[in-house]
Amino acid sequence: MLPEGITSHPFIVGLGALSSLGHDVESHFQAISSGKTAIRPLGELLGNDSRHAHLPGAWIAPRRLLTHRKWSPASMAALHVARQAVFAAGWDENQLADAALIVGTSRGNAAGWLGAWPGRRPFKLMAASNTIHSEPATAISIELGMFGPNHLVASGCSAGLDALGLAKMLLDAGHAERALVVAVDLPLVPLLLDNYADSGLLGTSTRLNPFSPATDGFNPAEGAAAIALSTSEKGKAVITHFANNSDGADPVGIPKGGGRTSSLLNKAFATCGEPTAICPHATGTKVQAAAERTFLSGNATLHLLKPFIGHTVGASGLLESVILLRFMEENTLPPNLPGTHGAGGMVAPDVITPCRGPVYKLAHGMGGHNSLAVFQTHP
C-alpha cells in the first residue's frame, strides 16, 4: 500500500559506479559475478614507508581520472558517475535543468584539500569559493546544468543511502519529477587513515569476512556511485521504501543491543513485506558484527558486498545499492565470496541467486544513525 498522496514509487532509470573494480556499472557486475576483488596492501598506493603500508585497502586507478586543475578529486569522481547515470537515463539538458540533485559524502571528501594529490596543484583550505563538503554538488550543478532542488548529506557511512532516501522524499512530495543521487568518498589519505587506525577500526586481512569470529576491522576503500530516479519514466526497479532513525545512545558507538535498527526493519516488513534478500552494512569491525547479529534473522539471504569493494565510507550505501540494482535488472542477486559467514541463521550464498521479492539495503553511520532502503523489481 502506498502512503496517502503518493501514486507511484520512483523508478530507477540510470546507474553509475566507480571503484577499485572498474569505471562503470558493467565492470562491477562482471567482477562480482566472477568473484573478483581488488583489495590489496596500501603500500602499493601510499608507498612502503607509510605506517599503513601493510594494511589492505582498495582504490581507484589510474589517479589521473580524479585529477583536475579546478575540481577536487572527490568532485571528479562524483562527476564521473553522475554522467554515467544521466547518460543511462537518457536525460537531455531541459530534463536535467529541473531535476533534483542530492549528494552524499563523508570525511573522504577532504582528499586533495588536507593533503597532496598527485598531479594537482594544492588548494588552501578556504581558498575556493565553496566549502569542502559542498563542492561535489556544486561541481555537478555547474557541469551538468542542474538548477533544481540541491542538497548535500554528510551523515557519515550512511550518507549515500540517506541521499537516496531524501531524493525519494522529494519526488514523493512532488518537488521534482527526476532526481540524481550521487555519493562519493576517497578516505585513503594519511590524516584520515591515521584517525581510523588510532581508533582500532582498520582490519588486517585482505579477505574480508565481516561475520567471521576472526574479523578485526574494515578495509578502507575509494568509491563513487550515482542513481537516476524518475516518476515520469519507467525502469526495471523501484525504490519502495526508505526510513532512518537514531539510536541516541553514544556519540560514536553502537549500542550492544543493536540499537533501533530492528524498529526500521519491523516497519518495513509491515509495509513492504518480508525481504527476499538483505544487504547489511557489514563493515568487518567486531562491534558492527555484534550489533547486526541482534537484528538479522529470517529466511532472506544475505549479500555482503564490502568483501569485494572494501568500505567506501559515505559512498558505501549507494554504491552497494547500485550493484544490487544491476543484478536485479537480471532478476538475480549477487554472490558472496566463497566462505563468507552468515548471521542470525541467515545464509550468504556464494552463487548468483534468483531475486523473488523485496531487497533490503541497510547502512549505519557512527553515532547510531541507521538507514534502510527497500528495492523491488517492477513487474
Secondary structure, 3 states (H helix, E strand, C coil): CCCCCCCCCCEEEEEEEEECCECCHHHHHHHHHCCCCCCEECHHHHCCCCCCCCCEEECCCCHHHHCCCCCCHHHHHHHHHHHHHHHHHCCCHHHHHCCEEEEEECHHHHCCCCCCCCCCCCCCCCCCCCCCCCHHHHHHHHHHCCCCCEEEECCHHHHHHHHHHHHHHHHHCCCCCEEEEEEEECCCCHHHHHHHHHCCCECCCCCCCCCCCCCCCECEECEEEEEEEECCCCCCEEEEEEEEEECCCCCCCCCCCCCCHHHHHHHHHHHHCCCCEEECCCCCCHHHHHHHHCCCCCCCEECCCHHHHCECHHHHHHHHHHHHHHHHCCCEECCCCCCCCCECCECCCCCCEECCCCEEEEEEECCCEEEEEEEEECC
